[in-house]
Amino acid sequence: MNRTIIGAFGALLLVAVGLFWWQGRALDPVAAPPPSAETMSAEPEALPSADVAELQGPALPTAAKMDDEQRRFARYDINRDLIITRNEMLSTRVAAFRKLDVDGNNLLTFEEWAVTTVNRFEGADADQNDRLTQAEFATTAPKRKPKKKPSCSC
């Protein structure tokens, strides 16, 4: 038992001595050479200057006016390569799909679609007789956002 304790103590002592020796060697400073007489007496260089009175920058860019079809194309062309891929075309429907995909597994089952449709039907059926009158059916029409009028008359 004593030999184990003395051996462990000796090992720790050797590690401590080695650590102090290693740190002592790492602290030997290497001084930078003193500045030479040439660098001390040299005057600082003047900053460069340029005459910009005659210079003119590039023309400002102009915004191209797009018609409705060009705006619609730009809405689908996400990476602006002037080509619409299948994924870019389907990307506009992701939010509507996520609403229908209740369990979030990226598969739309008939039951998930039917639950949404049944909920819509039950919400429109005000008298709960499982039939929609014309007035009740009119409540299922999608709400249209009014077009914003321009704020200025220019």
FENGIQUI-V168089 format. One record per residue. N is the residue number from 1. RES is the residue in three letters. SS is DSSP state (H for helix, E for strand, - for the rest). PSI is psi in whole degrees, -180 to 180 (999 if undefined). Layout:
N&RES&SS&PSI  N&RES&SS&PSI
This chain:
1&MET&-&-45  2&ASN&H&-38  3&ARG&H&-34  4&THR&H&-43  5&ILE&H&-44  6&ILE&H&-39  7&GLY&H&-43  8&ALA&H&-42  9&PHE&H&-41  10&GLY&H&-40  11&ALA&H&-44  12&LEU&H&-39  13&LEU&H&-42  14&LEU&H&-40  15&VAL&H&-43  16&ALA&H&-44  17&VAL&H&-43  18&GLY&H&-39  19&LEU&H&-46  20&PHE&H&-40  21&TRP&H&-43  22&TRP&H&-44  23&GLN&H&-36  24&GLY&H&-36  25&ARG&H&-33  26&ALA&H&-18  27&LEU&-&5  28&ASP&-&109  29&PRO&-&139  30&VAL&-&110  31&ALA&-&148  32&ALA&-&149  33&PRO&-&149  34&PRO&-&151  35&PRO&-&145  36&SER&-&165  37&ALA&H&-29  38&GLU&H&-43  39&THR&H&-26  40&MET&H&-35  41&SER&H&-11  42&ALA&-&139  43&GLU&-&148  44&PRO&-&147  45&GLU&-&147  46&ALA&-&149  47&LEU&-&144  48&PRO&-&150  49&SER&-&160  50&ALA&-&149  51&ASP&-&110  52&VAL&-&10  53&ALA&-&-34  54&GLU&-&-7  55&LEU&-&152  56&GLN&-&137  57&GLY&-&177  58&PRO&-&159  59&ALA&-&150  60&LEU&-&144  61&PRO&-&153  62&THR&-&146  63&ALA&-&130  64&ALA&-&136  65&LYS&-&123  66&MET&-&142  67&ASP&-&180  68&ASP&H&-41  69&GLU&H&-39  70&GLN&H&-39  71&ARG&H&-41  72&ARG&H&-42  73&PHE&H&-43  74&ALA&H&-30  75&ARG&H&-36  76&TYR&H&-32  77&ASP&-&85  78&ILE&-&-44  79&ASN&-&6  80&ARG&-&41  81&ASP&-&11  82&LEU&-&24  83&ILE&-&134  84&ILE&-&119  85&THR&-&171  86&ARG&H&-43  87&ASN&H&-39  88&GLU&H&-38  89&MET&H&-38  90&LEU&H&-15  91&SER&H&-25  92&THR&H&-14  93&ARG&H&2  94&VAL&H&-44  95&ALA&H&-42  96&ALA&H&-38  97&PHE&H&-42  98&ARG&H&-34  99&LYS&H&-37  100&LEU&H&-32  101&ASP&-&87  102&VAL&-&-43  103&ASP&-&-4  104&GLY&-&25  105&ASN&-&11  106&ASN&-&22  107&LEU&-&126  108&LEU&-&108  109&THR&-&166  110&PHE&H&-37  111&GLU&H&-42  112&GLU&H&-42  113&TRP&H&-42  114&ALA&H&-38  115&VAL&H&-43  116&THR&H&-43  117&THR&H&-42  118&VAL&H&-43  119&ASN&H&-39  120&ARG&H&-42  121&PHE&H&-47  122&GLU&H&-33  123&GLY&H&-31  124&ALA&H&-25  125&ASP&-&87  126&ALA&-&-39  127&ASP&-&5  128&GLN&-&39  129&ASN&-&14  130&ASP&-&27  131&ARG&-&144  132&LEU&-&125  133&THR&-&174  134&GLN&H&-39  135&ALA&H&-41  136&GLU&H&-40  137&PHE&H&-33  138&ALA&H&-25  139&THR&-&-14  140&THR&-&-7  141&ALA&-&141  142&PRO&-&143  143&LYS&-&125  144&ARG&-&135  145&LYS&-&134  146&PRO&-&145  147&LYS&-&137  148&LYS&-&134  149&LYS&-&148  150&PRO&-&141  151&SER&-&-21  152&CYS&-&159  153&SER&-&36  154&CYS&-&999
